[in-house]
Amino acid sequence: MDYAASFGAGLVIGALYALLRVTSPAPPFLCLVGLAGMLIGYGLPGWLA
């Protein structure tokens, strides 16, 4: 359920950005690198244990 809520919030925020023509706070590539870092950091304790 947490994934669905996160996905829904992302859709709402994305739609608001598009409607208000707000530029993204970071370039898309930079966002993907940050997301990858978050996912790796989240999984790292499990890999080390």
TIZAPA-488516 format. One record per residue (C-alpha): residue number from 1; residue in three letters; z, y, x. Coordinates in pm, whole numbers, plus 32768, in hexadecimal, padded with zeros to 4 digits. Layout:
nr NUM; rest ALA; c3 Z; c2 Y; c1 X
...
END
This chain:
nr 1; rest MET; c3 8000; c2 8000; c1 8000
nr 2; rest ASP; c3 8043; c2 80EB; c1 8124
nr 3; rest TYR; c3 7EDA; c2 80C7; c1 8194
nr 4; rest ALA; c3 7E59; c2 8124; c1 803C
nr 5; rest ALA; c3 7F37; c2 8258; c1 802E
nr 6; rest SER; c3 7ECA; c2 82C2; c1 8189
nr 7; rest PHE; c3 7D5C; c2 828D; c1 8134
nr 8; rest GLY; c3 7D82; c2 8350; c1 7FEE
nr 9; rest ALA; c3 7E30; c2 8470; c1 809D
nr 10; rest GLY; c3 7D1C; c2 8479; c1 81A0
nr 11; rest LEU; c3 7C13; c2 8486; c1 8091
nr 12; rest VAL; c3 7CC3; c2 85A3; c1 7FDE
nr 13; rest ILE; c3 7CF2; c2 866E; c1 811C
nr 14; rest GLY; c3 7B8B; c2 862B; c1 8187
nr 15; rest ALA; c3 7B09; c2 869D; c1 8034
nr 16; rest LEU; c3 7BDD; c2 87DA; c1 8044
nr 17; rest TYR; c3 7B5A; c2 8827; c1 81A2
nr 18; rest ALA; c3 79F5; c2 87FB; c1 8122
nr 19; rest LEU; c3 7A2A; c2 88CE; c1 7FEA
nr 20; rest LEU; c3 7AD6; c2 89E7; c1 80A7
nr 21; rest ARG; c3 79E0; c2 89CB; c1 81CA
nr 22; rest VAL; c3 7AFF; c2 89B2; c1 82C1
nr 23; rest THR; c3 7A92; c2 893C; c1 8417
nr 24; rest SER; c3 7B3A; c2 8807; c1 849B
nr 25; rest PRO; c3 7C5C; c2 8858; c1 8584
nr 26; rest ALA; c3 7BC4; c2 8775; c1 868F
nr 27; rest PRO; c3 7A67; c2 86EF; c1 86D6
nr 28; rest PRO; c3 7A2C; c2 859A; c1 8633
nr 29; rest PHE; c3 7A17; c2 84E5; c1 8783
nr 30; rest LEU; c3 7B63; c2 8577; c1 87F1
nr 31; rest CYS; c3 7C01; c2 8508; c1 86A9
nr 32; rest LEU; c3 7B84; c2 83A6; c1 86DD
nr 33; rest VAL; c3 7C11; c2 839D; c1 883E
nr 34; rest GLY; c3 7D61; c2 8415; c1 87B9
nr 35; rest LEU; c3 7D5B; c2 8311; c1 86A5
nr 36; rest ALA; c3 7D0C; c2 81FF; c1 879F
nr 37; rest GLY; c3 7E31; c2 8272; c1 8874
nr 38; rest MET; c3 7F18; c2 8268; c1 8747
nr 39; rest LEU; c3 7EA9; c2 8108; c1 86EC
nr 40; rest ILE; c3 7ED2; c2 808B; c1 8850
nr 41; rest GLY; c3 8026; c2 812E; c1 886B
nr 42; rest TYR; c3 8091; c2 8096; c1 8720
nr 43; rest GLY; c3 802E; c2 7F39; c1 8790
nr 44; rest LEU; c3 80AC; c2 7F55; c1 88F6
nr 45; rest PRO; c3 8218; c2 7EED; c1 88B4
nr 46; rest GLY; c3 819C; c2 7DAB; c1 8810
nr 47; rest TRP; c3 80BF; c2 7D59; c1 8938
nr 48; rest LEU; c3 81D7; c2 7D94; c1 8A30
nr 49; rest ALA; c3 82DA; c2 7CC1; c1 8978
END
